[in-house]
Amino acid sequence: MPQEALHRATVGLFVGVGSRFETRETNGISHFLEHMLYRGTAKHPSAHLQNYAFERLGGTLYAATAADHTYVGVNVPPDSLRESLQLLGEVVRGPRLGEIELEKRIVREEIMEDLDEDGRQIEPDNVTRAVAFRDHPLGFPITGPLEALDRFDDAMLRTHLKRYWVARNMVLAVAGACDEDEVLATAKKAFGAVASGEKRAPLPFSPEQHGVRRKHVPSPGSQTDLRISFLTPGEKHAMAPAIDLLLRVLDDGMSTRLYHRLCDDGGLVYDTHAEWEVFADCGILDVTGEVQHERLPEVVKTILQTLAELATVGPTKQEIEKARARHRWGVSASLDVAEDLLSLLGGAVFHDRPRSLETHAAKFDSLSVKDVQAAAKEVFRRDRMQFVTVGTLRDSVREKVLDAVKEFGR
């Protein structure tokens, strides 16, 4: 989408591949292939030369792997847009995939950041996903385990590239200071040789849970990481807009319920967040915090009381109105930031969402207090709850925490 008033252009490529498309044996290959895209092309046959090619144009290649997609993009001055598009097409069409063993050393360090000295997973989000989704690929860490990394070779990478990095499995988006006709013409030249392939569908997920799932991972430190999480319907579900609005009532600014209860009024934590990772068919809503060990029972009790209130009483009209207004402002503000607009509209095409800014801005307008309360009742259920702690949990603290969890939803 052209934004003539801006002084930059953003290119983003969304690819339908991530850890959700993997098996135990291949877990981490999507992330590793993303790393290998930096290792040069025929014209720029090293990581250094490829990085220099982007950076002399004013941009820096950026890539990230998620559970359900991979993103590759670059922000550049408008005068460099055409050449940057051509260079990105070169990276996608013909990555050299060189220095595999060298890149494994780098990714090994990244994986080990989430492990303790005994090789145990201590990254709270990874632990929570494993508890919630178990053997489904949504429970796999995006970076994969060390033993899988050791197996990856040129043949495996090229098979993965050929299967997923194809035109029907991609969406290319450009936003900022650009000419639409020129962008389309350049994109056709840059990406026209990419194989058509097939659009790939991930393995579906259906929750099979009958009560609270708990897991504690001992880990030294001054605080314990807390995750209270709930499996939810996906974004194609009729209730999805109300769940999104519920999230904003919980945590969209420092005056929202979660921050107000735990920080401003309670002084219990330095910071806290609620996040909703959502896919087409399912999602998981997390409430997070880092807590002094002895304060954990009070923090858990306060969080669960806050969630229960939203399910039994609902939010206030003022909370709904504020959340709507902030959402509308956020959509309008995306017109001033090329990256935000690209994420919003490029993501809409990729994830099959409404492509109109006004439709997106208005998605909460018809929702009432009762709609959000109904969403809270659907989400904050014992048979969808995961309770994860990573840190220190002394017996006396554990008993108080378990008591608070047992009372929730009864």
N, C-alpha and C positions, 0 to 999 in steps of 0.2 A: 504494500500500500504506500503510495507516494506521500511524503510529508515535506513539502517544499520549504517550509520555514526552518527545517533542521539543517545541521551542518555535518551530518554523518549518515552513512547508510549501513544497514545491518543485513547480513545474509545468514539464513539458518536452514539447515537440512534436518528433517525429522525422519528417522528410519525405524521401521517396525521390528526392532530386535532388542533384546535385553535378557536379563537373567530368567525371566518368566518363560523364555523359549528354549531353555536349556535342560539337560538331564544332570544327574549327579556326576556323571563322567565328564560332561562338558561344562560344568558350572564355572563361570568366570571367563569363558572364551569370548563373549560379546565385549566385555570390558577390556580384555587383553587385545582384541582386534582394534578397538578404539585407540589404544595406546600405539599399536603398530602403524596406524595411519600417519603418525608423525615421522615415520622412519624413511620418508623420501619417496620420490617417483623417478621415472626414467630421466626426466629433464633436471630434476633436483635430487640427486641420488644419495642424500644423507639427511639426517634429522636437522643438522645445522643449516644446510643449504635450503631445505624446504622452509624452515622457520625464517631464514633471512629473506626468502622470496616474499613471504607474507608481510614481514615487518618493514621491508623497504617500501611497501605500498601503504604503510601506516596502520596496519592491523596486526592482530595476533590470532592464530588459529586456536579455537577453543572447542573442546569436545567433552561430553559427559555421557555416562551410561546409567540408565534407570532400569527398573524391573521390566517395563513394557516398551521402552524405546531408547534409542541412542540419538543424541543431538550433536551436530557439528556446525560451527558457525564462526563468523568473523565480522568485526566492526571496522569500517574503513572510511576514509574521506570520500566524498562523492566522486571525485575525479578518478579514484582508483577502483570504483565498483566493477567496471567491465573486466578489468584484468584480474581482480580478486575472484570474480565468479568463474573465470576460465581456470584459475589456479585451483580453486576448490573442486571444480569438475575433474581436473587432472588427478587430484588426490583420491577422489571416489572411483574414478574409472580404472586407474592403474597404480595402486599403491605397490611399492617395491617389497614391502614386508621384510626388510633386511634387519640384521643384527637381532635375531629373535632371542638368543641367549642373553644378550646384553639387556634387552628390554625386560626379560624375566627377572633379572636382578632388581630392576627398579620396581616392578609390580610386587615382587616378593616383599620389599620394604613396606609398600603400601598395605599389603595384607597383614603384615606383622604388627602394624599400628593398632589393629583390632584384637590382638591376641595377648595373653599374658605370657610370663616366662615359661609356663608349662604347655603353651600352645592352645590354651582354652579361649574360646570366644568371649570377649568382655565388652564388645560394643553393644550398648543397650538396644538400639534399634534392630540390629541383627539377631540378638537373642529373642526379642519380642516377636519378630517375624517367624523365627523357627518354632516358637511356641504356638503362635496363632495358626500358621499354615502347614506346619509339620512337613510331610514329605512332598507336598506340592511345590513346584518351582518358586512360587511366591515366598516360600520360606527359606530360599537359598540366599546367601550373601551375594551381592552384585559382583564383588571382586573374586569370589570363589575361594576354594581352599588351596593350600600350598600343593597338595598332592595332585590336584587337577592341573594346576599351572605347569607342573613338571612334564605333563604329557603333551602339551600343545606343541605342534610343529607346523611347518609350512603347509603341508597337505591339509591339515585340519582347519587352519586359518583360511585357506583359499576355498575350501568347501563351504565354510560358514559365510564367507564373503559372497560367493556365487549364489547361495540360497537366499540370503536376506537383503543384501545391498543391491536391490534391483528396483527398477522404476516404479512398478506397481506397489512396492512396499515403502515408498518414499514420498515426502512432501517437501518441496523447496519453497521457501518464503523469503521475500525481500521487503524491507520497510525503510523509511527514511527519505533522504533527499535523492530521488531517482526518477527516471523517466520510464513509465510502465512499458511502452513499446520497445525501448532499447533493452530493458531488463529481460523481457520475454525472448527477444531475438538472441541475446547473448546466452541466456540459459539453455536455449535449444541447441546452440553450438557446443556449449560446455558439457551438457549432460545428455545430449542426443544419442551418444554411443553406449550409454548405460543399458544393459540388457533389460528387456521388459519384465521377465520373471513373473512371479505370482505374489499376491498379497497374502501374508502369513497370519494365521489366527492362532492365538495362544491357547494353551490347555485351560479349559474352564475350571472354575473353582466353586464348590458347593460346601458351605460350612457343615461340619458334623461335630457339634459340641453340645454338651449337656450340663455344663457347670463351669465354675471359674477354673481357669488353668493358671497355676502358679509356678514360678521358677525363681530361685535365688542363685546367683553366681558370686561366690566369695571373691573379693578383690580388695587389696589394701588401699588406703587413702583416707582423707579427712571427711569425705562425704559419700553418701550412697546415691546412685542413680536410680530414679524411680520411673517406671512406665506403667500406667494404668490404661489399657487399650481395649477397644471393642470392635469386633468385626461388624461391618455395616453392609447394607445393599450397595450396589454400584451406581455409577452416574447415569446409567440408562433407566434406573428405577424411578417411578413417579415421585417417590419421596426424596430424591437426591437434592433438589433445590432447598427443601426445608432442612435437611441435614447440614448443608453448606451454611445456611443462615444460622442454625444452631451453633455451629463452630464459631461464627463471628460474634455471637452473643457471649460465648465462653472466652474467646481470646481474639480480639481485634483492637488492640490498643491497651493502654494502662488503666483505663476506667472500666474495663470489662470485668465480669464476675470473678474469673479465675485469679487474675492479678490483684484485684481489689481484696479478695478474701485472704489470699496467701501472703501477699507482700504488704500492701498498704495497711490493712487492718491487723493481720496476724504477725507480721514480721518473721515469718517462718522460713522463707526462702529468699534468695537474692533475685531469682527469676523463675518463671514458669511459662509453659506454652501448651497449647492444644493445636494439634495438626491433624489433617485428614488426607491420607494417601488414598486416592480413589482410582479405580479402574472401571472398565465398562460393566463388569459383572459383579464386582465386590469392592470392598474398601476396608480400611482400618483407621479408626480415630484414636489418636494417642493424646494422653495428658502426661506431661513430663516435668521433671524437676530434679535438681541436685540438692540433697538434704543432709544436714548433720545427722549422724546415726541416731542419736537419742530423740530427735524431733520427728522421726519418721512416723510414729503412730499418730501424732497430732496432724501432720500434713496429710496423711492418707485419709483420716477421718474427715478433715475439712474438704478435701477434694470430693470424696464420695457423697458427703452431704450436699455439696453444691450441685453435683450431677443429679442426685435424687430429687432435689427441689425443682429442677427444670423438668423432670418427668412427671412430678405430681402436681406442681403448681403452675409451671410454665414460666416463660420470661415475661417481663413487663412490656407494655406497649412502647414505652420510651426506649427500651433496649432494642426493640425491633426497628423503630424509626431511625435510631442512630446507626444501626448496622446497615440499613438500606442506604442511608445518605452516604456513608463512608464507601460503600461498594460503588455507588454511582460516581462519586468523585474519583475513585480509583480507575474506573473505566475511562472517564474523561481525561485523566492525567496521563493515560497511556499514549495519547496523541502527541505528547511532548517528549516521549522517550521511544526511540526506534526499537530498542530491544524489547520493551514491554509490549508494544503494539505487535511486533512479530510473534512474540510468545502467545499473545491473546488470539490473534487471527490465524497465524500459522498453526497453532495448536488446535484451533477450532476445526480447521480442515482435516488435520491429521487424526484427531479424536472424534470426528463426526459430530461436532457441536454446532449450534447456530452461529452463522458467520457474520451476522449483523451486530455492530457495536450496541445499537439501541436495544436489540433483543437481549443481549447479554446484560446490559445495564438494568433492564427491567425485570430480570428473572425473579427478584424477591418481591416485586410490587403487589402481587396478588396473594401473598402468604400472610396468614394471620397468626396471632399468638397461639391459637389452638393448633395450627399446623405445625409450629415449631415444638410445641409440647408433645404432640403425637410423634414427631421425629425423635424426641428425647426418650419417650417410652419405648420406641422400637430399638433404639441404639443402646441405651444404658440398661442392659439386661445381664443377669448373672450368666446365662448360657451363651453369651458372646464376649465375656470379659477375660482378658489376660492380665495377670499381675506379675510384673517382673521387677526384681531389684538386683543391682550389681554393686557390691560394696561389702559393708560389714553389717551383720544382722545378729546381734546378741540374743540369747534365748528370751530374756525379759522383754526386749523390744519386739521380737518375733511374735510372741503371744498376743501382745496388744494390737499389732498390725493384723494378725489373723482374725482377732475378734472384730475389728472394724470391717474387714472384708466379709466375714460371715454375716454381719448385720445388713449389708448392702442388698437391696432388692427383696428383702424378706417381707 
